[in-house]
Amino acid sequence: MKNCRAPSESSEMNGQHSDLISSSELSARFEQLVKRKKAQLRVVEPLTAIPSWPTTMRGTPNACLRSALFAGIQGKERIAYKKRTLLASVDGIEVRFLGIQLIQSDLDVWMQIVHLSRQQLPGFSVTFSAHALLTALGKGTGKSQHEWLKESMARLGGAFVEITFQGRDSFGEKGFLRYYRDETTQRYIVELTESMLRLFEDGYTHIQFEQRHKLRKQPLALWLHGFLSSHAAPYPLKIDTLHRLSGSSTTHLRDFKLRLRKSLEALVVIGTIESFLIAEDSVKIKKNPTPSQQRHLISKQLG
């Protein structure tokens, strides 16, 4: 009986030993897979600087100018995105948003704070008074304007934005900025969030501040000013495309076309564009490129 039992015990031990070897091999393979995946991960280097520009300009990432992230609508038309929503944007950029819709006046606030921070290292804060910021934006400095600024800062601080470039790299961040406000002096200490500053790495445009200032209270004209400024030579554009990209709330395209014509006329007056021609479903725009855009066009032609 002992001779009968021994082989059985030996078989069970062999079976256990075989299982141990299999588990060990599985662990080794898993470790190799993890190492390969880590080797493939792209290292995102810390942001070392914010681009600088002349005092008369406002540097703005193209992702903000070529999408519906900052819609060209009135404040009373804004909506709340209750879930992560894909906004309209040009090819190569995907913008997803969660929060209260941002509009061109919110972009004005962020642009001005970025302008004040352009000589700071990322991660360092900038200090300013509400009075000074409102004055720089050409607004009044009464109680209602101070409250308006508080609301805009809250929207910029509370929005969640995720931007994907070329379907490859995605950057997500809760808010464009973080801030502290002294309720007695109404002075702000603001830190800009790094992910939103990283938008400069994918291209940005120098916006002529004086021209933009002349378009106050004309949200579609403000959006068009930024969009067209970001292109050296605008190509013929579908009216439906501009309707989507600007985040327009108009239901009927014919109503948007009327707003578009009025806004483009305003851009002619201030010298942003030379002329425009609206056809049945598209618009052709002629503009003089800036010196840097002229150099870009020449280098593009030379190949």
C-alpha positions in Angstrom: 0.0 0.0 0.0 2.9 2.3 0.7 4.2 1.6 -2.8 0.8 2.5 -4.2 0.6 5.8 -2.2 4.1 7.0 -2.9 3.6 7.6 -6.6 0.4 9.5 -5.9 2.2 11.9 -3.4 5.0 12.3 -5.9 2.5 13.2 -8.7 0.8 15.8 -6.5 4.2 17.3 -5.6 5.2 17.4 -9.3 1.9 19.0 -10.1 2.5 21.7 -7.4 6.1 22.3 -8.6 4.8 22.6 -12.2 2.3 25.3 -11.1 5.0 27.2 -9.3 7.2 27.4 -12.4 4.2 28.5 -14.5 3.4 31.4 -12.1 7.1 32.5 -12.1 7.2 32.6 -15.8 4.0 34.6 -15.9 5.4 37.1 -13.5 8.6 37.5 -15.5 6.6 38.1 -18.7 4.5 40.7 -16.9 7.5 42.5 -15.7 9.0 42.6 -19.2 5.8 44.0 -20.6 5.7 46.7 -17.9 9.3 47.7 -18.8 8.5 47.9 -22.5 5.5 50.1 -21.8 7.4 52.4 -19.6 10.1 52.7 -22.2 7.4 53.7 -24.8 5.9 56.4 -22.5 6.7 60.0 -23.6 8.3 62.0 -20.9 6.6 65.4 -20.5 9.2 67.9 -19.5 8.3 70.7 -17.1 7.3 74.0 -18.8 10.3 76.3 -18.5 9.0 79.6 -19.8 6.1 81.6 -21.1 6.7 83.3 -24.5 7.1 87.0 -24.5 5.7 89.7 -26.8 5.4 93.5 -27.2 3.3 95.5 -24.8 0.8 96.3 -27.7 0.1 92.7 -28.3 -1.6 89.8 -26.4 -0.1 86.4 -27.0 -2.9 83.8 -27.3 -2.7 80.0 -28.1 -4.1 79.1 -31.5 -6.2 76.3 -29.8 -8.1 79.1 -28.1 -8.6 81.1 -31.3 -9.5 78.3 -33.7 -12.2 76.6 -31.7 -15.4 77.2 -29.8 -13.6 77.2 -26.4 -14.2 80.9 -26.0 -17.5 81.3 -27.9 -18.4 84.4 -29.9 -21.7 85.0 -28.1 -23.3 87.3 -25.6 -23.2 86.5 -21.9 -26.9 85.9 -21.7 -26.6 83.2 -24.4 -24.1 81.0 -22.5 -24.9 77.5 -21.4 -23.6 75.0 -18.9 -21.9 71.8 -20.1 -22.9 69.2 -17.5 -20.7 66.4 -19.0 -17.4 66.4 -20.9 -18.4 67.7 -24.3 -16.5 67.8 -27.6 -16.5 71.4 -28.9 -16.1 72.5 -32.5 -12.4 73.0 -33.6 -10.2 73.0 -36.6 -8.6 69.7 -37.8 -5.7 68.5 -35.6 -7.2 69.9 -32.4 -9.9 68.3 -30.2 -11.3 70.4 -27.4 -13.5 68.8 -24.6 -15.1 71.0 -22.0 -17.0 70.6 -18.7 -18.4 73.6 -16.9 -20.1 77.0 -17.6 -19.5 78.1 -21.2 -16.6 80.5 -21.7 -17.0 83.5 -24.0 -14.9 86.2 -25.5 -15.0 88.5 -22.4 -13.5 85.6 -20.4 -10.8 85.3 -23.0 -10.0 89.0 -22.5 -9.5 88.4 -18.8 -7.3 85.4 -19.3 -5.3 87.1 -22.1 -4.6 90.1 -19.8 -3.4 87.9 -16.9 -1.2 85.9 -19.2 0.2 89.2 -20.5 1.0 90.3 -17.0 2.7 86.9 -16.4 4.7 86.7 -19.6 8.0 87.6 -17.8 7.4 85.2 -14.9 8.5 81.6 -14.7 5.6 79.1 -14.9 4.4 78.2 -11.4 5.0 81.7 -10.0 2.1 83.9 -9.2 1.3 87.4 -10.5 -0.4 90.1 -8.4 -2.7 92.9 -9.6 -5.7 94.9 -8.4 -9.2 94.4 -9.8 -9.2 98.1 -10.6 -6.1 97.9 -12.7 -7.3 94.8 -14.6 -10.7 96.3 -15.3 -9.1 99.6 -16.5 -6.7 97.7 -18.8 -9.7 96.0 -20.3 -11.5 99.3 -20.9 -14.2 98.6 -18.4 -15.7 100.7 -15.6 -14.5 100.2 -12.1 -17.8 100.3 -10.2 -19.4 97.6 -8.1 -21.1 95.8 -10.9 -17.8 95.6 -12.9 -16.0 94.2 -9.9 -18.7 91.5 -9.5 -18.4 90.8 -13.3 -14.7 90.2 -12.8 -15.3 87.8 -9.9 -17.8 85.8 -12.0 -15.3 85.6 -14.9 -12.5 84.5 -12.6 -14.7 81.8 -11.1 -15.6 80.5 -14.6 -12.0 80.4 -15.6 -11.0 78.7 -12.4 -13.8 76.2 -12.4 -13.8 75.0 -16.1 -12.4 71.6 -17.0 -10.6 71.6 -20.3 -9.0 68.6 -22.2 -7.2 69.3 -25.4 -5.8 66.7 -27.8 -3.3 67.5 -30.5 -3.2 65.4 -33.6 -4.9 62.5 -31.8 -1.6 61.9 -30.0 -1.2 64.1 -26.8 -4.0 65.1 -24.5 -3.7 67.7 -21.7 -6.4 68.1 -19.2 -6.7 70.6 -16.4 -9.3 71.9 -13.9 -9.3 75.6 -14.5 -7.2 78.1 -16.4 -6.0 79.6 -13.2 -6.0 79.5 -9.4 -6.4 82.7 -7.3 -6.5 84.4 -3.9 -8.4 87.7 -3.5 -8.1 90.2 -0.6 -11.7 91.3 -0.1 -10.5 94.6 1.6 -8.1 95.8 -1.1 -9.6 93.7 -4.0 -6.1 92.6 -5.0 -5.6 89.2 -6.6 -2.7 86.8 -6.5 -3.1 84.5 -9.5 -1.2 81.4 -10.6 -1.9 80.2 -14.2 -2.3 76.4 -14.6 0.5 74.7 -16.5 -1.6 72.5 -18.8 -3.3 75.6 -20.2 0.0 77.4 -20.6 1.2 74.4 -22.5 -1.2 75.4 -25.3 1.5 77.9 -26.3 3.7 75.0 -27.3 1.5 74.1 -30.2 1.5 77.6 -31.7 0.2 81.0 -30.7 -0.7 84.3 -32.2 0.1 87.9 -31.4 -3.3 89.7 -31.1 -3.3 93.4 -31.6 -4.7 94.7 -28.4 -5.8 98.1 -29.6 -7.8 96.5 -32.5 -9.5 94.1 -30.1 -10.3 96.9 -27.7 -12.3 98.6 -30.5 -14.5 95.5 -30.9 -15.8 95.5 -27.3 -19.4 94.2 -27.0 -19.2 92.6 -30.4 -18.5 89.0 -29.5 -18.7 87.5 -33.0 -16.4 90.2 -34.3 -14.0 89.5 -31.4 -14.0 85.8 -32.2 -13.4 86.4 -35.9 -10.6 88.9 -35.1 -8.7 86.2 -33.2 -9.5 83.4 -35.7 -8.4 85.5 -38.7 -5.3 86.9 -36.9 -4.1 83.3 -36.4 -4.0 82.7 -40.2 -1.5 84.3 -42.5 -3.7 83.9 -45.6 -7.3 82.9 -44.8 -8.7 80.4 -47.2 -12.4 80.5 -48.4 -14.5 79.5 -45.5 -17.9 77.8 -45.3 -20.4 79.9 -43.4 -21.5 76.7 -41.6 -17.9 76.1 -40.5 -17.7 79.6 -38.9 -21.1 79.1 -37.3 -19.8 75.9 -35.6 -16.3 77.1 -34.7 -17.5 80.3 -33.2 -19.9 78.5 -30.9 -22.8 80.5 -32.2 -26.2 80.0 -30.6 -28.2 81.1 -33.6 -30.6 78.4 -34.8 -30.9 79.6 -38.4 -27.9 80.0 -40.7 -29.5 83.0 -42.4 -29.5 84.9 -39.1 -25.8 84.0 -38.5 -25.0 85.2 -42.0 -26.4 88.6 -41.1 -24.3 88.7 -37.9 -21.3 87.6 -39.8 -21.6 90.3 -42.4 -21.9 93.0 -39.7 -18.9 91.6 -37.8 -16.7 91.4 -40.9 -17.6 95.0 -41.7 -16.4 96.0 -38.3 -13.1 94.2 -39.0 -12.7 96.2 -42.2 -13.2 99.4 -40.3 -10.4 98.7 -37.8 -8.0 97.4 -40.5 -7.9 93.7 -39.5 -9.0 92.7 -43.0 -9.1 94.5 -46.4 -12.3 93.2 -47.8 -14.6 90.2 -47.8 -17.1 88.6 -50.2 -20.0 86.5 -48.9 -21.4 84.0 -51.4 -24.3 81.7 -50.9 -22.7 79.4 -48.4 -19.1 80.6 -48.1 -17.0 83.7 -47.5 -13.8 84.9 -49.1 -11.6 87.2 -47.0 -8.6 89.3 -48.0 -6.2 90.5 -45.4 -2.6 91.8 -45.1 -0.4 89.4 -43.2 1.8 90.6 -40.4 5.6 90.8 -41.1 6.1 87.5 -39.3 3.2 85.9 -41.3 4.8 87.2 -44.5 8.0 85.5 -43.7 6.1 82.3 -43.0 4.3 82.5 -46.3 7.6 83.1 -48.2 9.4 80.2 -46.5 6.3 78.0 -47.2 6.6 78.9 -50.9 10.3 78.2 -51.0 9.5 74.8 -49.6 
